Amino acid sequence: FSYLALGCFYRDGEVVPKDEKQAFYWFLRAAKSRESDASSLVGDCYLNGWGVKQNNKKAIYWYKQGVKNQDFTSIESLADCYYYGIGTGQDTPKAIKLFEILAEFGYSDANQKLGELYYYADQVPQNYRKAVKYFEESASRGYAPGCFHYGVCLYEGKGIEIDKEEGLKWIERAAEQGFEKRSEGESGFMLW
């Protein structure tokens, strides 16, 4: 077994009793051995205080180590930290750059996050066309939030020519996947 697998066994309580400290120990050994995904798990342990004292700065350090090793989970976690200002000052341009890297590799969640940034003008100038581009990419992979947001853009004609019929089709695809809507938008649709 790899160090990473042992850490997962202890984290999940499979084969051995659940033990967060042991999980952290094995994740750290795996990360120091440069096992894939291990740096992100060590970062998660520090970020959440799982088996180790919670420490956002150490979480950032381990996510950065994972980025150096081209670990996509670390890239996403570091992007979220920059975006929300966890363990570091809020740095939206760095977050966007990392989300764009993930989007290029087909990460639907990264496309969705980029779409939301531009749709809601969240720390960036509002740009419905860019939002549509990212939502459409996310939707094309069948990602429910992407389907919903792309459908709303079509239905409302935001960043794309209005097409209520096609918009409803995309919204239905999201609903069929159990997508939950969160807050009411201009058209009466509930937006995430």
Backbone as CSV, one residue per row, in Angstrom:
resi,resn,N_x,N_y,N_z,CA_x,CA_y,CA_z,C_x,C_y,C_z
1,PHE,0.830,-1.192,0.000,0.000,0.000,0.000,0.869,1.248,0.000
2,SER,0.343,2.281,-0.558,1.062,3.553,-0.534,0.775,4.269,0.775
3,TYR,1.600,5.256,1.089,1.359,6.079,2.268,-0.008,6.753,2.167
4,LEU,-0.330,7.218,0.974,-1.605,7.893,0.748,-2.784,6.964,1.044
5,ALA,-2.699,5.722,0.581,-3.772,4.759,0.833,-3.941,4.510,2.326
6,LEU,-2.824,4.395,3.033,-2.900,4.197,4.484,-3.593,5.390,5.151
7,GLY,-3.235,6.586,4.703,-3.886,7.777,5.242,-5.386,7.756,5.003
8,CYS,-5.780,7.349,3.809,-7.215,7.265,3.487,-7.917,6.221,4.345
9,PHE,-7.251,5.079,4.600,-7.845,4.058,5.462,-8.134,4.633,6.852
10,TYR,-7.148,5.358,7.407,-7.341,5.947,8.734,-8.365,7.087,8.708
11,ARG,-8.359,7.878,7.664,-9.318,8.988,7.563,-10.752,8.468,7.504
12,ASP,-10.946,7.417,6.708,-12.292,6.913,6.455,-12.716,5.799,7.414
13,GLY,-11.794,5.280,8.226,-12.122,4.182,9.120,-12.334,2.873,8.385
14,GLU,-11.653,2.712,7.248,-11.739,1.467,6.482,-10.550,0.584,6.866
15,VAL,-10.808,-0.650,7.132,-9.785,-1.649,7.456,-9.220,-1.418,8.862
16,VAL,-9.049,-0.174,9.246,-8.509,0.191,10.563,-9.486,1.168,11.215
17,PRO,-9.418,1.312,12.533,-10.298,2.296,13.183,-9.975,3.724,12.696
18,LYS,-11.006,4.540,12.605,-10.826,5.921,12.161,-9.916,6.650,13.145
19,ASP,-8.911,7.353,12.594,-7.939,8.063,13.427,-7.370,9.220,12.598
20,GLU,-7.839,10.431,12.860,-7.413,11.590,12.064,-5.926,11.893,12.220
21,LYS,-5.376,11.664,13.413,-3.941,11.914,13.610,-3.098,10.952,12.769
22,GLN,-3.498,9.693,12.745,-2.783,8.723,11.913,-2.967,9.046,10.429
23,ALA,-4.158,9.472,10.070,-4.400,9.853,8.675,-3.465,10.982,8.282
24,PHE,-3.388,12.004,9.138,-2.493,13.121,8.843,-1.048,12.653,8.734
25,TYR,-0.600,11.807,9.644,0.766,11.291,9.623,1.082,10.646,8.272
26,TRP,0.177,9.790,7.790,0.426,9.099,6.527,0.281,10.029,5.325
27,PHE,-0.645,10.961,5.384,-0.752,11.942,4.293,0.530,12.766,4.194
28,LEU,1.069,13.166,5.339,2.301,13.957,5.347,3.468,13.142,4.776
29,ARG,3.574,11.883,5.148,4.627,11.028,4.573,4.448,10.897,3.065
30,ALA,3.202,10.755,2.634,2.924,10.642,1.198,3.310,11.930,0.476
31,ALA,2.975,13.070,1.077,3.293,14.358,0.453,4.805,14.547,0.355
32,LYS,5.507,14.178,1.393,6.969,14.305,1.369,7.595,13.353,0.352
33,SER,6.878,12.283,0.009,7.324,11.342,-1.025,6.785,11.737,-2.399
34,ARG,6.071,12.853,-2.453,5.486,13.415,-3.690,4.449,12.501,-4.338
35,GLU,3.689,11.781,-3.500,2.586,10.988,-4.043,1.505,11.944,-4.553
36,SER,0.922,11.585,-5.667,-0.122,12.402,-6.277,-1.266,12.630,-5.294
37,ASP,-1.758,13.840,-5.220,-2.891,14.267,-4.386,-2.562,14.389,-2.901
38,ALA,-1.414,13.945,-2.465,-1.112,13.961,-1.035,-0.979,15.376,-0.493
39,SER,-0.369,16.276,-1.238,-0.203,17.653,-0.750,-1.544,18.308,-0.481
40,SER,-2.528,18.056,-1.350,-3.843,18.662,-1.136,-4.499,18.102,0.122
41,LEU,-4.281,16.828,0.402,-4.859,16.237,1.609,-4.195,16.781,2.873
42,VAL,-2.884,16.993,2.831,-2.203,17.613,3.973,-2.732,19.035,4.152
43,GLY,-2.876,19.761,3.042,-3.452,21.102,3.115,-4.848,21.094,3.701
44,ASP,-5.668,20.124,3.285,-7.029,20.012,3.827,-7.008,19.749,5.332
45,CYS,-6.071,18.898,5.770,-5.960,18.610,7.208,-5.640,19.886,7.982
46,TYR,-4.678,20.657,7.489,-4.339,21.914,8.161,-5.490,22.921,8.085
47,LEU,-6.145,22.999,6.963,-7.233,23.954,6.790,-8.394,23.660,7.734
48,ASN,-8.682,22.375,7.939,-9.851,21.980,8.728,-9.537,21.488,10.137
49,GLY,-8.241,21.395,10.474,-7.866,20.907,11.793,-8.130,19.426,11.973
50,TRP,-7.949,18.644,10.910,-8.165,17.196,10.966,-6.859,16.495,11.344
51,GLY,-6.751,16.052,12.568,-5.576,15.302,13.014,-4.376,16.166,13.304
52,VAL,-4.534,17.458,13.198,-3.450,18.411,13.413,-4.082,19.744,13.785
53,LYS,-3.335,20.594,14.454,-3.873,21.909,14.809,-4.174,22.698,13.534
54,GLN,-5.335,23.309,13.488,-5.755,24.087,12.313,-4.761,25.232,12.085
55,ASN,-4.308,25.365,10.810,-3.329,26.394,10.483,-3.464,26.724,8.995
56,ASN,-4.111,27.843,8.688,-4.356,28.232,7.296,-3.072,28.478,6.515
57,LYS,-2.070,29.047,7.147,-0.816,29.330,6.430,-0.120,28.033,6.008
58,LYS,-0.145,27.033,6.874,0.442,25.740,6.507,-0.388,25.066,5.421
59,ALA,-1.696,25.267,5.454,-2.546,24.724,4.391,-2.136,25.322,3.050
60,ILE,-1.950,26.635,3.029,-1.530,27.319,1.798,-0.189,26.763,1.327
61,TYR,0.751,26.596,2.252,2.067,26.054,1.896,1.912,24.704,1.181
62,TRP,1.103,23.807,1.742,0.965,22.477,1.148,0.200,22.509,-0.158
63,TYR,-0.788,23.403,-0.283,-1.466,23.538,-1.573,-0.477,24.011,-2.638
64,LYS,0.397,24.943,-2.266,1.402,25.433,-3.226,2.359,24.316,-3.628
65,GLN,2.689,23.442,-2.682,3.543,22.292,-3.025,2.832,21.399,-4.048
66,GLY,1.555,21.215,-3.848,0.777,20.419,-4.793,0.702,21.063,-6.164
67,VAL,0.584,22.387,-6.188,0.550,23.103,-7.472,1.854,22.861,-8.225
68,LYS,2.971,22.892,-7.503,4.270,22.625,-8.135,4.308,21.234,-8.762
69,ASN,3.572,20.305,-8.162,3.530,18.929,-8.667,2.355,18.703,-9.619
70,GLN,1.725,19.784,-10.042,0.601,19.746,-10.995,-0.568,18.907,-10.490
71,ASP,-0.840,19.024,-9.194,-1.968,18.340,-8.570,-3.190,19.250,-8.699
72,PHE,-4.174,18.817,-9.491,-5.334,19.657,-9.785,-6.179,19.951,-8.551
73,THR,-6.235,19.032,-7.612,-6.992,19.287,-6.384,-6.337,20.410,-5.587
74,SER,-5.012,20.418,-5.542,-4.296,21.502,-4.867,-4.510,22.832,-5.581
75,ILE,-4.524,22.791,-6.900,-4.752,24.025,-7.672,-6.117,24.605,-7.322
76,GLU,-7.135,23.750,-7.290,-8.479,24.240,-6.966,-8.551,24.761,-5.528
77,SER,-7.949,24.040,-4.597,-7.975,24.469,-3.197,-7.248,25.798,-3.018
78,LEU,-6.099,25.955,-3.674,-5.364,27.209,-3.579,-6.155,28.353,-4.220
79,ALA,-6.800,28.080,-5.343,-7.636,29.101,-5.986,-8.750,29.547,-5.047
80,ASP,-9.390,28.593,-4.382,-10.447,28.942,-3.422,-9.890,29.781,-2.271
81,CYS,-8.701,29.437,-1.786,-8.087,30.216,-0.702,-7.814,31.647,-1.146
82,TYR,-7.280,31.817,-2.350,-7.052,33.170,-2.862,-8.373,33.920,-3.036
83,TYR,-9.366,33.219,-3.541,-10.652,33.867,-3.799,-11.322,34.331,-2.497
84,TYR,-11.310,33.457,-1.489,-11.983,33.780,-0.228,-11.066,34.439,0.799
85,GLY,-9.776,34.529,0.490,-8.844,35.150,1.427,-8.555,34.269,2.632
86,ILE,-8.501,32.973,2.447,-8.239,32.030,3.538,-6.741,31.759,3.604
87,GLY,-6.126,32.130,4.724,-4.711,31.874,4.915,-3.808,32.813,4.140
88,THR,-4.405,33.713,3.425,-3.676,34.670,2.600,-4.611,35.847,2.354
89,GLY,-4.085,36.939,1.920,-4.972,38.030,1.553,-5.806,37.638,0.340
90,GLN,-6.994,38.191,0.250,-7.837,37.895,-0.907,-7.130,38.396,-2.165
91,ASP,-7.038,37.529,-3.165,-6.335,37.856,-4.399,-7.097,37.240,-5.573
92,THR,-8.127,37.961,-6.011,-8.989,37.456,-7.079,-8.232,37.201,-8.379
93,PRO,-7.311,38.080,-8.806,-6.583,37.778,-10.046,-5.830,36.444,-9.996
94,LYS,-5.209,36.126,-8.859,-4.524,34.833,-8.741,-5.529,33.689,-8.772
95,ALA,-6.672,33.877,-8.104,-7.711,32.841,-8.108,-8.200,32.597,-9.527
96,ILE,-8.464,33.673,-10.263,-8.946,33.537,-11.642,-7.929,32.795,-12.496
97,LYS,-6.658,33.143,-12.352,-5.605,32.482,-13.134,-5.597,30.972,-12.872
98,LEU,-5.733,30.591,-11.603,-5.741,29.160,-11.267,-7.019,28.479,-11.757
99,PHE,-8.172,29.150,-11.607,-9.425,28.577,-12.125,-9.346,28.403,-13.644
100,GLU,-8.696,29.350,-14.326,-8.561,29.240,-15.787,-7.706,28.035,-16.179
101,ILE,-6.674,27.756,-15.408,-5.849,26.567,-15.670,-6.716,25.320,-15.567
102,LEU,-7.504,25.252,-14.509,-8.382,24.090,-14.325,-9.424,24.002,-15.435
103,ALA,-9.968,25.145,-15.825,-10.988,25.170,-16.886,-10.410,24.625,-18.194
104,GLU,-9.154,24.968,-18.471,-8.508,24.472,-19.691,-8.407,22.953,-19.706
105,PHE,-8.351,22.357,-18.513,-8.266,20.905,-18.419,-9.634,20.261,-18.232
106,GLY,-10.687,21.037,-18.428,-12.031,20.478,-18.417,-12.695,20.356,-17.064
107,TYR,-12.211,21.056,-16.069,-12.846,21.018,-14.753,-14.115,21.866,-14.783
108,SER,-15.257,21.189,-14.792,-16.546,21.879,-14.897,-16.780,22.842,-13.752
109,ASP,-16.347,22.468,-12.542,-16.541,23.337,-11.387,-15.762,24.643,-11.556
110,ALA,-14.580,24.572,-12.152,-13.796,25.793,-12.382,-14.488,26.688,-13.399
111,ASN,-15.020,26.092,-14.466,-15.783,26.877,-15.438,-16.976,27.538,-14.759
112,GLN,-17.644,26.785,-13.909,-18.807,27.315,-13.199,-18.415,28.494,-12.318
113,LYS,-17.330,28.352,-11.558,-16.898,29.430,-10.670,-16.529,30.677,-11.463
114,LEU,-15.840,30.496,-12.585,-15.493,31.647,-13.426,-16.755,32.311,-13.972
115,GLY,-17.712,31.503,-14.406,-18.970,32.054,-14.895,-19.673,32.873,-13.831
116,GLU,-19.702,32.350,-12.621,-20.359,33.065,-11.527,-19.644,34.370,-11.203
117,LEU,-18.320,34.351,-11.245,-17.572,35.592,-10.991,-18.024,36.700,-11.933
118,TYR,-18.114,36.382,-13.214,-18.460,37.400,-14.208,-19.964,37.693,-14.245
119,TYR,-20.788,36.717,-13.958,-22.234,36.923,-13.982,-22.657,37.849,-12.839
120,TYR,-22.152,37.569,-11.647,-22.567,38.320,-10.459,-21.668,39.513,-10.162
121,ALA,-20.675,39.770,-11.023,-19.724,40.861,-10.816,-19.089,40.739,-9.430
122,ASP,-18.667,39.542,-9.111,-18.090,39.251,-7.812,-16.586,39.501,-7.857
123,GLN,-16.183,40.678,-7.443,-14.788,41.117,-7.394,-14.177,41.350,-8.773
124,VAL,-14.979,41.278,-9.812,-14.540,41.583,-11.178,-15.660,42.367,-11.846
125,PRO,-15.348,43.118,-12.918,-16.428,43.805,-13.628,-17.406,42.788,-14.229
126,GLN,-18.685,43.123,-14.165,-19.695,42.224,-14.721,-19.493,42.084,-16.223
127,ASN,-19.536,40.828,-16.694,-19.351,40.556,-18.104,-20.156,39.301,-18.443
128,TYR,-21.393,39.522,-18.904,-22.281,38.396,-19.185,-21.747,37.500,-20.303
129,ARG,-21.061,38.097,-21.296,-20.529,37.271,-22.382,-19.495,36.268,-21.871
130,LYS,-18.600,36.745,-21.004,-17.617,35.820,-20.418,-18.318,34.783,-19.557
131,ALA,-19.318,35.230,-18.795,-20.059,34.292,-17.948,-20.680,33.193,-18.800
132,VAL,-21.323,33.588,-19.912,-21.964,32.607,-20.799,-20.939,31.623,-21.327
133,LYS,-19.770,32.116,-21.704,-18.717,31.239,-22.229,-18.379,30.147,-21.217
134,TYR,-18.203,30.543,-19.964,-17.837,29.568,-18.936,-19.013,28.673,-18.563
135,PHE,-20.222,29.235,-18.460,-21.396,28.416,-18.148,-21.648,27.385,-19.248
136,GLU,-21.498,27.822,-20.501,-21.741,26.912,-21.620,-20.748,25.749,-21.597
137,GLU,-19.492,26.045,-21.296,-18.479,24.986,-21.217,-18.819,24.006,-20.097
138,SER,-19.214,24.538,-18.965,-19.604,23.698,-17.836,-20.837,22.868,-18.182
139,ALA,-21.817,23.501,-18.826,-23.055,22.809,-19.210,-22.781,21.724,-20.241
140,SER,-21.851,21.981,-21.160,-21.565,21.003,-22.219,-21.024,19.698,-21.647
141,ARG,-20.520,19.751,-20.433,-20.016,18.546,-19.758,-21.094,17.939,-18.852
142,GLY,-22.296,18.526,-18.898,-23.401,17.989,-18.122,-23.425,18.400,-16.665
143,TYR,-22.605,19.377,-16.282,-22.534,19.826,-14.892,-23.797,20.620,-14.572
144,ALA,-24.574,20.147,-13.586,-25.903,20.712,-13.308,-25.901,22.224,-13.067
145,PRO,-25.013,22.776,-12.221,-25.035,24.232,-12.046,-24.746,24.980,-13.353
146,GLY,-23.859,24.429,-14.172,-23.569,25.042,-15.470,-24.775,25.000,-16.380
147,CYS,-25.479,23.862,-16.399,-26.699,23.747,-17.208,-27.712,24.800,-16.775
148,PHE,-27.887,24.930,-15.475,-28.864,25.892,-14.967,-28.498,27.325,-15.360
149,HIS,-27.270,27.728,-15.060,-26.875,29.109,-15.335,-26.848,29.416,-16.828
150,TYR,-26.400,28.468,-17.616,-26.422,28.671,-19.066,-27.869,28.834,-19.533
151,GLY,-28.759,28.018,-19.006,-30.170,28.125,-19.348,-30.762,29.468,-18.970
152,VAL,-30.411,29.964,-17.793,-30.921,31.276,-17.356,-30.410,32.376,-18.284
153,CYS,-29.130,32.288,-18.671,-28.573,33.296,-19.592,-29.331,33.285,-20.920
154,LEU,-29.596,32.097,-21.430,-30.367,31.994,-22.676,-31.777,32.546,-22.486
155,TYR,-32.412,32.166,-21.407,-33.792,32.570,-21.155,-33.911,34.084,-21.008
156,GLU,-32.936,34.690,-20.313,-32.984,36.134,-20.064,-32.249,36.944,-21.130
157,GLY,-31.510,36.272,-21.997,-30.751,36.980,-23.019,-29.593,37.774,-22.449
158,LYS,-28.950,37.245,-21.440,-27.807,37.928,-20.826,-26.520,37.344,-21.394
159,GLY,-25.812,38.149,-22.185,-24.548,37.730,-22.765,-24.702,36.853,-23.984
160,ILE,-25.929,36.605,-24.387,-26.220,35.721,-25.514,-27.613,36.091,-26.020
161,GLU,-27.862,35.776,-27.271,-29.184,36.079,-27.829,-30.265,35.317,-27.062
162,ILE,-31.352,35.996,-26.761,-32.435,35.392,-25.994,-33.044,34.209,-26.752
163,ASP,-33.223,33.110,-26.021,-33.854,31.912,-26.576,-34.510,31.187,-25.403
164,LYS,-35.746,31.593,-25.111,-36.445,31.068,-23.937,-36.644,29.555,-24.010
165,GLU,-36.968,29.045,-25.183,-37.209,27.616,-25.331,-35.940,26.812,-25.030
166,GLU,-34.836,27.214,-25.636,-33.560,26.518,-25.398,-33.123,26.704,-23.942
167,GLY,-33.340,27.904,-23.407,-33.001,28.161,-22.008,-33.727,27.222,-21.065
168,LEU,-35.017,27.027,-21.308,-35.797,26.113,-20.458,-35.289,24.677,-20.559
169,LYS,-34.829,24.269,-21.749,-34.286,22.913,-21.907,-33.075,22.712,-20.989
170,TRP,-32.188,23.707,-20.956,-30.996,23.603,-20.116,-31.358,23.632,-18.636
171,ILE,-32.324,24.462,-18.281,-32.760,24.525,-16.880,-33.371,23.188,-16.465
172,GLU,-34.132,22.573,-17.364,-34.713,21.253,-17.089,-33.618,20.197,-16.896
173,ARG,-32.559,20.277,-17.695,-31.443,19.325,-17.525,-30.858,19.425,-16.121
174,ALA,-30.716,20.662,-15.659,-30.196,20.861,-14.303,-31.161,20.286,-13.271
175,ALA,-32.446,20.554,-13.449,-33.457,20.057,-12.508,-33.485,18.533,-12.478
176,GLU,-33.322,17.909,-13.637,-33.314,16.444,-13.712,-32.159,15.840,-12.912
177,GLN,-31.110,16.629,-12.709,-29.956,16.162,-11.924,-30.097,16.532,-10.448
178,GLY,-31.237,17.133,-10.094,-31.479,17.487,-8.698,-30.882,18.812,-8.284
179,PHE,-30.563,19.665,-9.271,-29.970,20.956,-8.941,-30.947,21.777,-8.108
180,GLU,-30.460,22.299,-6.976,-31.272,23.153,-6.104,-30.983,24.608,-6.399
181,LYS,-32.025,25.374,-6.462,-31.882,26.804,-6.706,-31.835,27.531,-5.376
182,ARG,-31.100,28.640,-5.313,-30.862,29.299,-4.030,-31.553,30.655,-3.842
183,SER,-31.469,31.585,-4.784,-32.067,32.908,-4.591,-32.717,33.377,-5.877
184,GLU,-33.788,34.148,-5.752,-34.580,34.511,-6.922,-33.874,35.539,-7.800
185,GLY,-33.835,35.265,-9.108,-33.249,36.179,-10.089,-34.302,37.040,-10.751
186,GLU,-33.879,37.850,-11.707,-34.770,38.789,-12.376,-35.947,38.112,-13.058
187,SER,-35.732,36.951,-13.655,-36.790,36.286,-14.415,-37.706,35.469,-13.516
188,GLY,-37.438,35.484,-12.234,-38.228,34.664,-11.322,-37.594,33.313,-11.071
189,PHE,-36.524,32.968,-11.828,-35.813,31.727,-11.575,-34.996,31.896,-10.317
190,MET,-34.818,30.822,-9.634,-33.982,30.852,-8.446,-32.535,30.660,-8.901
191,LEU,-31.678,31.572,-8.535,-30.275,31.488,-8.932,-29.446,30.937,-7.797
192,TRP,-28.413,30.194,-8.131,-27.496,29.572,-7.181,-26.809,30.603,-6.346
